[in-house]
Amino acid sequence: MTEKCFEERFRDVEENYKVITNRIAEAAVRSGRKPEDITFLAATKTVPAEVINHAIGCGLRFIGENRVQEFMDKYEKIDWDKGVSGQIIGRLQTNKVKYIIDKVDCIQSVDSVKLAKEISRLAEKIGRKMPVLIEVNIGGEESKGGIEKAALPELLEEIAVLPGIQVNGLMAIPPICAEKSALCNYFSQMHQSFIDIRAKKIDNVFMNCLSMGMSSDYAEAIECGATMVRIGSSLFGPRDYTR
Ligand SMILES: *Cc1c(COP(=O)(O)O)cnc(C)c1O
């Protein structure tokens, strides 16, 4: 792929932003909700800060990075003053929490007590309660992060007591499915867990955010109950990993 000049990328992002926002709104209404009930988070891995800022200029307010190093490299260049929320959506090593603890508004990829304890410890030190999502490996895939759905109750019980953390919901990346019905089955299972946990009214566990759905399947995810979608390539174009 030849590198497109920024002007061209900016135009694409503007157009894509409108298309995605409309599709999100339509899917929200189809699922009996309001467009503003769904949060559009942009997955910004490999995307230069200039392009991210252009999307922020279009109205984007939530961005998610996968890797701590990349987040730190772009951090100073992002237009945070527009009221933008930065979140971690990729696998997070315990020893890297210290770099991002004062810079992010949510960590979506919590999948162990060890990681949760470190987030809590460092958040407490700076007087914060860090919102987190528990990542669920809904397809039981070895290559992916997240905990098995069956292990959720026990993990929640252990994490809920940590003083520097607030559990705000669940995150999932389902397996690639050839059939839409199989995909919707995974999304619906996540939504059911979300509802079941909420009904338990566990102290310090809030089910406000169900983060699922990416470029290829965000409309389906919303129809199955997602409250947040994480969109990369549909907004920014194909990723260039060679940069
Ligand atoms: C890259 C990524 C996305 C977005 O993927 P697209 O298919 O490009 O929309 C969403 N969530 C996570 C965790 C990602 O790493």
The ligand as an SDF file (V2000), in Angstrom:
LIG
                    3D

 15 15  0  0  0  0  0  0  0  0999 V2000
   -7.8670   -3.3450   16.3880 C   0  0  0  0  0  0  0  0  0  0  0  0
   -8.9020   -3.5220   17.4160 C   0  0  0  0  0  0  0  0  0  0  0  0
  -10.2270   -3.1500   17.1960 C   0  0  0  0  0  0  0  0  0  0  0  0
  -10.7330   -2.5800   15.8760 C   0  0  0  0  0  0  0  0  0  0  0  0
  -10.5580   -3.4640   14.8170 O   0  0  0  0  0  0  0  0  0  0  0  0
  -11.1340   -3.1130   13.3560 P   0  0  0  0  0  0  0  0  0  0  0  0
  -11.5120   -4.4260   12.8070 O   0  0  0  0  0  0  0  0  0  0  0  0
  -10.0320   -2.4590   12.6180 O   0  0  0  0  0  0  0  0  0  0  0  0
  -12.2820   -2.2150   13.5370 O   0  0  0  0  0  0  0  0  0  0  0  0
  -11.1270   -3.3160   18.2340 C   0  0  0  0  0  0  0  0  0  0  0  0
  -10.7670   -3.8340   19.4260 N   0  0  0  0  0  0  0  0  0  0  0  0
   -9.5020   -4.2060   19.6750 C   0  0  0  0  0  0  0  0  0  0  0  0
   -9.1830   -4.7710   21.0020 C   0  0  0  0  0  0  0  0  0  0  0  0
   -8.5320   -4.0740   18.6850 C   0  0  0  0  0  0  0  0  0  0  0  0
   -7.2870   -4.4630   18.9410 O   0  0  0  0  0  0  0  0  0  0  0  0
  1  2  1  0
  2  3  1  0
  2 14  2  0
  3  4  1  0
  3 10  2  0
  4  5  1  0
  5  6  1  0
  6  7  2  0
  6  8  1  0
  6  9  1  0
 10 11  1  0
 11 12  2  0
 12 13  1  0
 12 14  1  0
 14 15  1  0
M  END
$$$$
